């Protein structure tokens, strides 16, 4: 199954959190923070949203930082994705 986002929606996949700290301490599952960096999987076409023209500025393959609890989580073919509005993306990681 393939997901195709509509309007100003973006499908992202969270990048796994680090399992060790910089000093080499291994983190347990409970100690890991929810990842905020994600990879863009698909981008919607943009267009008119709530009466305003929306131009999509993120591109497939970019790494982005999103709001911590933004979006809707979905599971497709065993993979977990999050669907967010472009406005929920805070920055592009270069």
mmCIF file of the C-alpha atoms, coordinates in Angstrom:
data_MODEL
# 
_entry.id   MODEL 
# 
loop_
_atom_site.group_PDB 
_atom_site.id 
_atom_site.type_symbol 
_atom_site.label_atom_id 
_atom_site.label_alt_id 
_atom_site.label_comp_id 
_atom_site.label_asym_id 
_atom_site.label_entity_id 
_atom_site.label_seq_id 
_atom_site.pdbx_PDB_ins_code 
_atom_site.Cartn_x 
_atom_site.Cartn_y 
_atom_site.Cartn_z 
_atom_site.occupancy 
_atom_site.B_iso_or_equiv 
_atom_site.pdbx_formal_charge 
_atom_site.auth_seq_id 
_atom_site.auth_comp_id 
_atom_site.auth_asym_id 
_atom_site.auth_atom_id 
_atom_site.pdbx_PDB_model_num 
ATOM 1  C CA . UNK A 1 1  ? 0.000  0.000  0.000  1.00 0.00 ? 1  UNK A CA 1 
ATOM 2  C CA . UNK A 1 2  ? 1.250  3.514  -0.807 1.00 0.00 ? 2  UNK A CA 1 
ATOM 3  C CA . UNK A 1 3  ? 0.298  6.697  1.035  1.00 0.00 ? 3  UNK A CA 1 
ATOM 4  C CA . UNK A 1 4  ? -0.255 9.919  -0.924 1.00 0.00 ? 4  UNK A CA 1 
ATOM 5  C CA . UNK A 1 5  ? -0.770 13.025 1.253  1.00 0.00 ? 5  UNK A CA 1 
ATOM 6  C CA . UNK A 1 6  ? -3.365 15.637 0.328  1.00 0.00 ? 6  UNK A CA 1 
ATOM 7  C CA . UNK A 1 7  ? -3.135 19.457 0.400  1.00 0.00 ? 7  UNK A CA 1 
ATOM 8  C CA . UNK A 1 8  ? -0.437 20.712 2.802  1.00 0.00 ? 8  UNK A CA 1 
ATOM 9  C CA . UNK A 1 9  ? 0.172  17.343 4.480  1.00 0.00 ? 9  UNK A CA 1 
ATOM 10 C CA . UNK A 1 10 ? 3.592  15.673 4.711  1.00 0.00 ? 10 UNK A CA 1 
ATOM 11 C CA . UNK A 1 11 ? 4.280  12.009 5.537  1.00 0.00 ? 11 UNK A CA 1 
ATOM 12 C CA . UNK A 1 12 ? 7.328  11.577 7.751  1.00 0.00 ? 12 UNK A CA 1 
ATOM 13 C CA . UNK A 1 13 ? 9.103  8.657  9.397  1.00 0.00 ? 13 UNK A CA 1 
ATOM 14 C CA . UNK A 1 14 ? 10.832 9.245  12.714 1.00 0.00 ? 14 UNK A CA 1 
ATOM 15 C CA . UNK A 1 15 ? 14.578 8.651  12.838 1.00 0.00 ? 15 UNK A CA 1 
ATOM 16 C CA . UNK A 1 16 ? 15.576 6.236  15.600 1.00 0.00 ? 16 UNK A CA 1 
ATOM 17 C CA . UNK A 1 17 ? 16.784 7.842  18.817 1.00 0.00 ? 17 UNK A CA 1 
ATOM 18 C CA . UNK A 1 18 ? 20.359 7.311  19.937 1.00 0.00 ? 18 UNK A CA 1 
ATOM 19 C CA . UNK A 1 19 ? 20.794 4.273  22.186 1.00 0.00 ? 19 UNK A CA 1 
ATOM 20 C CA . UNK A 1 20 ? 24.017 5.546  23.774 1.00 0.00 ? 20 UNK A CA 1 
ATOM 21 C CA . UNK A 1 21 ? 25.030 8.944  25.070 1.00 0.00 ? 21 UNK A CA 1 
ATOM 22 C CA . UNK A 1 22 ? 28.159 10.780 23.911 1.00 0.00 ? 22 UNK A CA 1 
ATOM 23 C CA . UNK A 1 23 ? 29.992 9.459  26.977 1.00 0.00 ? 23 UNK A CA 1 
ATOM 24 C CA . UNK A 1 24 ? 29.055 5.854  26.077 1.00 0.00 ? 24 UNK A CA 1 
ATOM 25 C CA . UNK A 1 25 ? 26.213 5.225  28.547 1.00 0.00 ? 25 UNK A CA 1 
ATOM 26 C CA . UNK A 1 26 ? 23.621 2.834  27.086 1.00 0.00 ? 26 UNK A CA 1 
ATOM 27 C CA . UNK A 1 27 ? 20.043 4.106  27.488 1.00 0.00 ? 27 UNK A CA 1 
ATOM 28 C CA . UNK A 1 28 ? 17.112 1.855  28.339 1.00 0.00 ? 28 UNK A CA 1 
ATOM 29 C CA . UNK A 1 29 ? 13.840 2.155  26.444 1.00 0.00 ? 29 UNK A CA 1 
ATOM 30 C CA . UNK A 1 30 ? 12.272 4.286  29.182 1.00 0.00 ? 30 UNK A CA 1 
ATOM 31 C CA . UNK A 1 31 ? 15.192 6.739  29.246 1.00 0.00 ? 31 UNK A CA 1 
ATOM 32 C CA . UNK A 1 32 ? 15.082 7.512  25.518 1.00 0.00 ? 32 UNK A CA 1 
ATOM 33 C CA . UNK A 1 33 ? 13.286 10.678 24.485 1.00 0.00 ? 33 UNK A CA 1 
ATOM 34 C CA . UNK A 1 34 ? 10.708 10.598 21.744 1.00 0.00 ? 34 UNK A CA 1 
ATOM 35 C CA . UNK A 1 35 ? 12.592 11.445 18.530 1.00 0.00 ? 35 UNK A CA 1 
ATOM 36 C CA . UNK A 1 36 ? 11.881 14.827 17.009 1.00 0.00 ? 36 UNK A CA 1 
ATOM 37 C CA . UNK A 1 37 ? 13.961 14.403 13.837 1.00 0.00 ? 37 UNK A CA 1 
ATOM 38 C CA . UNK A 1 38 ? 12.193 12.699 10.952 1.00 0.00 ? 38 UNK A CA 1 
ATOM 39 C CA . UNK A 1 39 ? 12.745 11.927 7.290  1.00 0.00 ? 39 UNK A CA 1 
ATOM 40 C CA . UNK A 1 40 ? 10.228 13.228 4.747  1.00 0.00 ? 40 UNK A CA 1 
ATOM 41 C CA . UNK A 1 41 ? 8.706  10.265 2.875  1.00 0.00 ? 41 UNK A CA 1 
ATOM 42 C CA . UNK A 1 42 ? 6.061  12.013 0.734  1.00 0.00 ? 42 UNK A CA 1 
ATOM 43 C CA . UNK A 1 43 ? 4.882  15.613 0.253  1.00 0.00 ? 43 UNK A CA 1 
ATOM 44 C CA . UNK A 1 44 ? 1.384  16.749 -0.680 1.00 0.00 ? 44 UNK A CA 1 
ATOM 45 C CA . UNK A 1 45 ? 0.733  19.059 -3.638 1.00 0.00 ? 45 UNK A CA 1 
ATOM 46 C CA . UNK A 1 46 ? -0.059 22.194 -1.610 1.00 0.00 ? 46 UNK A CA 1 
ATOM 47 C CA . UNK A 1 47 ? -2.692 24.471 -3.135 1.00 0.00 ? 47 UNK A CA 1 
ATOM 48 C CA . UNK A 1 48 ? -5.576 26.266 -1.468 1.00 0.00 ? 48 UNK A CA 1 
ATOM 49 C CA . UNK A 1 49 ? -5.890 25.491 2.257  1.00 0.00 ? 49 UNK A CA 1 
ATOM 50 C CA . UNK A 1 50 ? -8.416 27.433 4.354  1.00 0.00 ? 50 UNK A CA 1 
ATOM 51 C CA . UNK A 1 51 ? -8.653 30.080 1.618  1.00 0.00 ? 51 UNK A CA 1 
ATOM 52 C CA . UNK A 1 52 ? -4.896 30.677 1.422  1.00 0.00 ? 52 UNK A CA 1 
ATOM 53 C CA . UNK A 1 53 ? -2.375 29.515 -1.187 1.00 0.00 ? 53 UNK A CA 1 
ATOM 54 C CA . UNK A 1 54 ? 0.141  27.068 0.353  1.00 0.00 ? 54 UNK A CA 1 
ATOM 55 C CA . UNK A 1 55 ? 3.437  26.413 -1.440 1.00 0.00 ? 55 UNK A CA 1 
ATOM 56 C CA . UNK A 1 56 ? 5.260  23.287 -0.302 1.00 0.00 ? 56 UNK A CA 1 
ATOM 57 C CA . UNK A 1 57 ? 8.865  24.023 0.691  1.00 0.00 ? 57 UNK A CA 1 
ATOM 58 C CA . UNK A 1 58 ? 9.928  20.630 2.081  1.00 0.00 ? 58 UNK A CA 1 
ATOM 59 C CA . UNK A 1 59 ? 11.068 17.886 -0.271 1.00 0.00 ? 59 UNK A CA 1 
ATOM 60 C CA . UNK A 1 60 ? 11.105 14.111 -0.175 1.00 0.00 ? 60 UNK A CA 1 
ATOM 61 C CA . UNK A 1 61 ? 14.253 12.781 1.527  1.00 0.00 ? 61 UNK A CA 1 
ATOM 62 C CA . UNK A 1 62 ? 14.938 15.847 3.710  1.00 0.00 ? 62 UNK A CA 1 
ATOM 63 C CA . UNK A 1 63 ? 15.441 15.489 7.461  1.00 0.00 ? 63 UNK A CA 1 
ATOM 64 C CA . UNK A 1 64 ? 13.144 17.766 9.465  1.00 0.00 ? 64 UNK A CA 1 
ATOM 65 C CA . UNK A 1 65 ? 12.358 18.666 13.072 1.00 0.00 ? 65 UNK A CA 1 
ATOM 66 C CA . UNK A 1 66 ? 8.686  18.631 14.016 1.00 0.00 ? 66 UNK A CA 1 
ATOM 67 C CA . UNK A 1 67 ? 6.656  19.707 16.995 1.00 0.00 ? 67 UNK A CA 1 
ATOM 68 C CA . UNK A 1 68 ? 6.988  17.053 19.690 1.00 0.00 ? 68 UNK A CA 1 
ATOM 69 C CA . UNK A 1 69 ? 3.390  15.779 19.610 1.00 0.00 ? 69 UNK A CA 1 
ATOM 70 C CA . UNK A 1 70 ? 2.286  16.941 16.141 1.00 0.00 ? 70 UNK A CA 1 
ATOM 71 C CA . UNK A 1 71 ? 0.518  14.837 13.559 1.00 0.00 ? 71 UNK A CA 1 
ATOM 72 C CA . UNK A 1 72 ? -1.363 11.589 13.280 1.00 0.00 ? 72 UNK A CA 1 
ATOM 73 C CA . UNK A 1 73 ? 0.495  8.297  13.582 1.00 0.00 ? 73 UNK A CA 1 
ATOM 74 C CA . UNK A 1 74 ? -0.414 5.549  11.098 1.00 0.00 ? 74 UNK A CA 1 
ATOM 75 C CA . UNK A 1 75 ? 0.917  2.049  10.505 1.00 0.00 ? 75 UNK A CA 1 
ATOM 76 C CA . UNK A 1 76 ? 1.182  0.736  6.929  1.00 0.00 ? 76 UNK A CA 1 
ATOM 77 C CA . UNK A 1 77 ? 2.692  -2.640 6.053  1.00 0.00 ? 77 UNK A CA 1 
ATOM 78 C CA . UNK A 1 78 ? 4.354  -2.854 9.492  1.00 0.00 ? 78 UNK A CA 1 
ATOM 79 C CA . UNK A 1 79 ? 6.029  0.584  9.171  1.00 0.00 ? 79 UNK A CA 1 
ATOM 80 C CA . UNK A 1 80 ? 5.061  3.528  11.395 1.00 0.00 ? 80 UNK A CA 1 
ATOM 81 C CA . UNK A 1 81 ? 4.583  6.922  9.760  1.00 0.00 ? 81 UNK A CA 1 
ATOM 82 C CA . UNK A 1 82 ? 3.308  10.285 10.958 1.00 0.00 ? 82 UNK A CA 1 
ATOM 83 C CA . UNK A 1 83 ? 1.168  12.611 8.842  1.00 0.00 ? 83 UNK A CA 1 
ATOM 84 C CA . UNK A 1 84 ? 1.704  16.294 9.701  1.00 0.00 ? 84 UNK A CA 1 
ATOM 85 C CA . UNK A 1 85 ? 0.799  19.647 8.217  1.00 0.00 ? 85 UNK A CA 1 
ATOM 86 C CA . UNK A 1 86 ? 3.717  21.531 6.705  1.00 0.00 ? 86 UNK A CA 1 
ATOM 87 C CA . UNK A 1 87 ? 3.161  24.221 9.381  1.00 0.00 ? 87 UNK A CA 1 
ATOM 88 C CA . UNK A 1 88 ? 3.991  21.597 12.084 1.00 0.00 ? 88 UNK A CA 1 
ATOM 89 C CA . UNK A 1 89 ? 7.515  21.277 10.657 1.00 0.00 ? 89 UNK A CA 1 
ATOM 90 C CA . UNK A 1 90 ? 9.789  23.620 12.588 1.00 0.00 ? 90 UNK A CA 1 
ATOM 91 C CA . UNK A 1 91 ? 13.082 23.289 10.686 1.00 0.00 ? 91 UNK A CA 1 
ATOM 92 C CA . UNK A 1 92 ? 15.003 21.413 8.000  1.00 0.00 ? 92 UNK A CA 1 
ATOM 93 C CA . UNK A 1 93 ? 18.171 19.653 9.182  1.00 0.00 ? 93 UNK A CA 1 
ATOM 94 C CA . UNK A 1 94 ? 21.108 20.196 6.816  1.00 0.00 ? 94 UNK A CA 1 
# 
